[in-house]
Amino acid sequence: MLALRSLRVLASSGDSTPLVPISGLDFSWKLVSNRDNIRQISRRIVLLEDTPVGLRPVCDTGDVRDDDSVHVPCPIDVLRPRALYELRVTVSAYHGDNASASLLFMPTPEVYSAE
């Protein structure tokens, strides 16, 4: 079984004041499996912003052939500070397995993570 663990959002730069947009976010995760030699072959990152009328899509990368899972740059340049976002990550592995994880976060110069 394939799973994503330790999903993290790291702000590498930016200001947490309500008027200054946050930039320089990175995402990281760990891929775990009960199979040997499991490798990620693609990823999809979906970013949604919580608004008074519900979740609003901000970015959807679609499937990207990429095996990186550490310090993956945010697909958009700027997020509103103090806004609530949901990050959804889905990865595919060579064996045909898929796994997903999600995390709620507010852009500030701090680290957010979910196990």
C-alpha positions as CSV (number, residue, x, y, z in Angstrom):
1,M,0.0,0.0,0.0
2,L,1.3,3.4,-1.0
3,A,0.9,6.4,1.4
4,L,2.0,10.0,1.7
5,R,3.4,11.0,5.1
6,S,4.9,14.2,6.6
7,L,3.2,16.6,4.2
8,R,4.8,20.0,4.9
9,V,4.5,23.6,3.8
10,L,7.6,25.7,4.4
11,A,7.7,29.5,3.8
12,S,11.2,30.3,2.7
13,S,10.6,34.1,2.6
14,G,7.8,36.6,3.1
15,D,6.1,38.7,5.7
16,S,3.2,37.6,7.8
17,T,1.5,41.0,8.0
18,P,-2.1,41.2,6.6
19,L,-1.0,43.5,3.8
20,V,2.0,41.8,2.4
21,P,1.6,38.8,0.1
22,I,3.5,35.6,1.0
23,S,5.9,34.2,-1.5
24,G,8.5,31.5,-1.6
25,L,6.5,28.5,-0.3
26,D,7.8,25.0,-0.7
27,F,6.0,21.7,-0.3
28,S,7.5,18.4,0.9
29,W,6.3,14.9,1.6
30,K,7.5,11.3,2.2
31,L,6.4,8.4,0.1
32,V,6.0,5.2,2.1
33,S,5.0,1.7,0.9
34,N,5.0,-1.9,2.0
35,R,6.7,-2.7,-1.4
36,D,10.5,-2.5,-1.9
37,N,12.1,0.1,-4.2
38,I,9.0,2.3,-4.5
39,R,9.6,5.5,-6.5
40,Q,7.4,8.4,-7.3
41,I,6.9,9.0,-11.1
42,S,4.4,11.9,-11.0
43,R,2.6,14.4,-8.8
44,R,-0.4,16.6,-8.8
45,I,-0.7,19.7,-6.5
46,V,-4.1,21.3,-6.0
47,L,-4.3,24.5,-3.9
48,L,-7.6,25.8,-2.7
49,E,-8.4,29.0,-0.8
50,D,-11.2,29.0,1.8
51,T,-13.6,31.9,1.1
52,P,-17.0,32.9,2.6
53,V,-18.7,31.0,-0.2
54,G,-16.6,27.8,0.0
55,L,-13.3,26.5,-1.4
56,R,-12.0,28.4,-4.4
57,P,-9.4,26.7,-6.7
58,V,-6.2,28.7,-6.8
59,C,-4.0,26.3,-8.7
60,D,-4.1,22.8,-10.1
61,T,-0.9,21.6,-11.7
62,G,-2.4,18.6,-13.3
63,D,-0.2,15.5,-13.5
64,V,3.4,16.4,-13.7
65,R,6.1,13.7,-14.4
66,D,8.5,14.5,-11.5
67,D,10.0,12.4,-8.8
68,D,10.8,15.3,-6.5
69,S,9.1,15.3,-3.1
70,V,11.4,17.7,-1.2
71,H,11.2,21.5,-1.5
72,V,8.8,21.4,-4.4
73,P,8.1,25.1,-5.2
74,C,4.6,26.4,-4.9
75,P,3.1,26.5,-8.4
76,I,1.9,30.1,-7.9
77,D,4.1,33.1,-6.9
78,V,2.0,34.8,-4.2
79,L,-0.6,33.8,-1.6
80,R,-2.6,36.1,0.6
81,P,-1.4,36.2,4.1
82,R,-3.8,35.1,6.9
83,A,-6.0,33.4,4.3
84,L,-6.8,29.7,4.9
85,Y,-5.6,27.3,2.1
86,E,-6.0,23.6,1.5
87,L,-3.1,21.8,-0.1
88,R,-3.9,18.5,-1.8
89,V,-1.0,16.3,-3.1
90,T,-1.5,13.2,-5.2
91,V,1.4,11.0,-6.4
92,S,1.8,8.0,-8.6
93,A,4.5,5.3,-8.3
94,Y,6.1,3.0,-10.8
95,H,4.1,0.1,-9.5
96,G,0.9,1.9,-10.6
97,D,-0.2,2.8,-7.0
98,N,-1.5,6.3,-6.1
99,A,-1.6,8.1,-2.8
100,S,-3.1,11.4,-1.7
101,A,-2.8,13.7,1.4
102,S,-4.1,17.1,2.3
103,L,-3.2,19.9,4.7
104,L,-4.9,23.1,5.8
105,F,-2.5,26.1,6.3
106,M,-2.3,29.9,6.6
107,P,0.7,31.4,4.8
108,T,3.1,32.8,7.5
109,P,6.9,32.4,7.8
110,E,6.4,29.1,9.7
111,V,6.4,25.4,8.9
112,Y,3.1,23.5,8.7
113,S,2.9,19.7,8.6
114,A,0.5,16.8,8.8
115,E,1.3,13.2,9.5
